[in-house]
Amino acid sequence: MDSLSLPEIEGIIEALLFAHGEPLPLQKICDILEIDKKTVKSLINNMNIKYEKNDRGIMIRDINEKYQLCTKFQYYPYVKKLFDYKQAPSLSQAAFETLAIIAYNQPVTKAKIEKIRGVNCESAISKLLERNLIREAGRLDAPGKPVLYETTEQFLKSFGFSSIKDLPVLDMDI
């Protein structure tokens, strides 16, 4: 790929991300372009700087070393008008609390979630699984082999995080 110019390489990255639609692993981009990870990351970072500088409506999001072409957050109200379907109902307070417990304690069992919340969370877990915000992450090596839950890439996308490390730090002086 040495014969390609910088604008051509950036165009290829845009085309790959646009065509794929979902987050595309960095390694896959590197394999297609035959370029190392550090260079591709730098190219994507520079592309985002150009998008920002030129007031473009798009950006490239990093979601756990997978990249996705997205509209910028500030244009959401306009893009929302484009779609005619009903928006899925928002999560209940119980579902948000359950999701927060899973996000900060993952992987975590239902029993631990219920111990923290103090109430049954079966319904909230079902709703979060249905929305693909959490998934089963295996089983705990303990009596009964309880299911472990963790957040998904859909969780990261929905809440605007690049990785779980971006969660706000909790103030535990409550």
Beta strands, then each sheet from edge to edge (+ up, - down):
strand 1: 24-25
strand 2: 58-62
strand 3: 66-71
strand 4: 108-109
strand 5: 134-139
strand 6: 147-151
sheet 1: 1+ 3- 2+
sheet 2: 4+ 6- 5+
end
